[in-house]
Amino acid sequence: MKVAIVTNDGEYVSQHFGRSRYYKIYTIDGNEIKNVELRERGTGHFAQGQTQNHEHSHTQADPQGRHGYGADADRRHAGMAAEISDCDVLIAGGMGSGAYESFKRAGLDVMLTDIVWIEEAVTALMEGKMKNLANERTD
C-alpha cells in the first residue's frame, strides 16, 4: 500500500490540502514501512513556489456554496490526483468538499484527520485506528 500525506515540512500533516507544498509518500507492506519519499507538489496554491491567491467563487457550480466545485475545480483536482496516482490512500488535515469527492472518484481512500504528526498518522493507519473525520474537516 502507498500512502500520500500532505505536508509543508515533512513532519506535520498539513491542515489544508490545497495549501500544502509536499506529499510525504510511504510504501507500506503489512506492518512494515518499506520506503519514504518527499515529493514536491506540482499543483495547488503554493506548489513549486507558486503564490496563487485563494480568491475564487465558492458558489460557482454548487448551489449549496460548498468549496471546490465546477469544471475548473474538477480539472485542478484531476491534476492533483494524477500526481499521486501510484498511491492508494491520501491523508490530510482538511480540504474542500469538492476536492474530497474528486479524490474519492479518482480511486483514493481519502482520510481527513486531526492527528498532527505524520509518524503518528501512519501508525494509526497501519493499526486500523485512524478515524476519517471528513464530515468535520471539509469546507
C-alpha positions as CSV (number, residue, x, y, z in Angstrom):
1,M,0.0,0.0,0.0
2,K,1.2,3.5,-0.8
3,V,0.1,6.4,1.4
4,A,0.4,10.1,0.4
5,I,0.3,12.6,3.3
6,V,0.2,16.4,2.6
7,T,2.7,18.4,4.4
8,N,4.7,21.6,4.4
9,D,7.7,20.4,6.3
10,G,7.7,16.6,6.2
11,E,6.9,16.4,9.9
12,Y,3.3,17.6,10.3
13,V,0.1,16.8,8.4
14,S,-1.0,19.9,6.5
15,Q,-4.3,21.2,7.8
16,H,-5.5,22.3,4.4
17,F,-4.7,20.1,1.4
18,G,-4.7,22.9,-1.2
19,R,-2.1,24.9,0.8
20,S,0.4,22.1,1.2
21,R,3.8,22.1,-0.5
22,Y,4.7,18.4,-0.5
23,Y,3.4,14.9,-0.4
24,K,5.2,12.6,2.0
25,I,4.8,9.1,0.5
26,Y,5.0,5.9,2.5
27,T,5.2,2.5,0.9
28,I,3.9,0.0,3.5
29,D,3.9,-3.8,3.2
30,G,1.9,-5.4,6.0
31,N,3.0,-3.5,9.1
32,E,6.4,-2.5,7.8
33,I,7.4,0.7,6.2
34,K,9.5,-0.1,3.1
35,N,10.2,3.3,1.7
36,V,9.6,7.0,2.4
37,E,9.9,9.8,-0.1
38,L,9.1,13.5,-0.1
39,R,7.5,14.6,-3.3
40,E,7.1,18.3,-4.2
41,R,3.5,19.1,-5.3
42,G,3.2,20.4,-8.9
43,T,-0.3,21.8,-8.4
44,G,-2.1,23.8,-5.7
45,H,-2.0,27.2,-4.1
46,F,1.7,27.0,-3.1
47,A,3.1,24.3,-5.4
48,Q,6.6,24.7,-6.6
49,G,6.9,28.2,-5.3
50,Q,3.6,29.5,-6.8
51,T,1.8,32.1,-4.8
52,Q,-1.7,31.8,-6.2
53,N,-4.3,33.6,-4.2
54,H,-7.3,31.8,-2.9
55,E,-9.9,34.1,-4.5
56,H,-12.4,32.0,-6.4
57,S,-16.1,31.5,-6.2
58,H,-17.4,29.1,-3.7
59,T,-20.8,29.2,-5.4
60,Q,-19.8,28.8,-9.0
61,A,-21.3,25.4,-9.7
62,D,-22.7,24.4,-6.3
63,P,-25.9,25.9,-5.1
64,Q,-25.0,25.0,-1.5
65,G,-21.9,27.2,-1.7
66,R,-19.5,24.3,-1.0
67,H,-15.9,24.7,-1.8
68,G,-14.1,23.4,-5.0
69,Y,-16.9,22.6,-7.5
70,G,-17.2,23.3,-11.2
71,A,-15.3,22.4,-14.3
72,D,-12.2,24.4,-13.4
73,A,-12.0,22.8,-10.0
74,D,-12.5,19.3,-11.5
75,R,-9.6,19.9,-13.8
76,R,-7.3,21.1,-11.0
77,H,-8.3,18.2,-8.8
78,A,-7.6,15.7,-11.6
79,G,-4.1,17.1,-11.9
80,M,-3.6,16.8,-8.2
81,A,-4.8,13.2,-8.2
82,A,-2.6,12.4,-11.2
83,E,0.5,13.4,-9.1
84,I,-0.3,10.6,-6.6
85,S,-1.9,8.1,-9.0
86,D,0.5,5.5,-7.7
87,C,-0.9,5.8,-4.1
88,D,-3.9,4.1,-2.5
89,V,-4.5,6.5,0.4
90,L,-4.4,10.2,0.8
91,I,-4.2,11.8,4.3
92,A,-4.8,15.5,5.1
93,G,-6.0,17.6,7.9
94,G,-8.8,19.0,5.8
95,M,-9.8,20.0,2.3
96,G,-12.7,21.4,0.3
97,S,-15.6,19.1,-0.2
98,G,-15.2,19.3,-4.0
99,A,-11.6,18.1,-3.7
100,Y,-12.6,15.3,-1.3
101,E,-15.2,14.0,-3.7
102,S,-12.8,14.3,-6.7
103,F,-10.1,12.3,-5.0
104,K,-12.6,9.6,-4.0
105,R,-13.8,9.4,-7.6
106,A,-10.1,9.0,-8.6
107,G,-9.9,5.9,-6.5
108,L,-8.1,7.2,-3.5
109,D,-9.1,6.3,0.1
110,V,-9.2,9.8,1.5
111,M,-8.7,10.2,5.2
112,L,-9.1,13.5,6.9
113,T,-7.6,13.5,10.4
114,D,-6.9,15.7,13.5
115,I,-3.6,13.8,14.0
116,V,-0.9,16.4,13.6
117,W,2.3,14.3,13.5
118,I,2.9,12.4,10.3
119,E,4.5,9.4,12.0
120,E,1.5,9.2,14.4
121,A,-0.9,9.3,11.5
122,V,1.0,6.5,9.6
123,T,1.0,4.3,12.8
124,A,-2.7,4.9,13.3
125,L,-3.5,4.0,9.7
126,M,-1.3,0.8,9.9
127,E,-3.0,-0.2,13.1
128,G,-6.5,0.4,11.7
129,K,-7.1,3.1,14.4
130,M,-7.4,6.2,12.1
131,K,-10.9,7.8,12.1
132,N,-11.9,9.6,9.0
133,L,-13.2,13.0,10.1
134,A,-14.4,14.0,6.6
135,N,-17.8,15.3,7.9
136,E,-16.0,17.7,10.2
137,R,-13.0,18.6,8.1
138,T,-14.3,19.5,4.7
139,D,-15.4,23.0,3.8
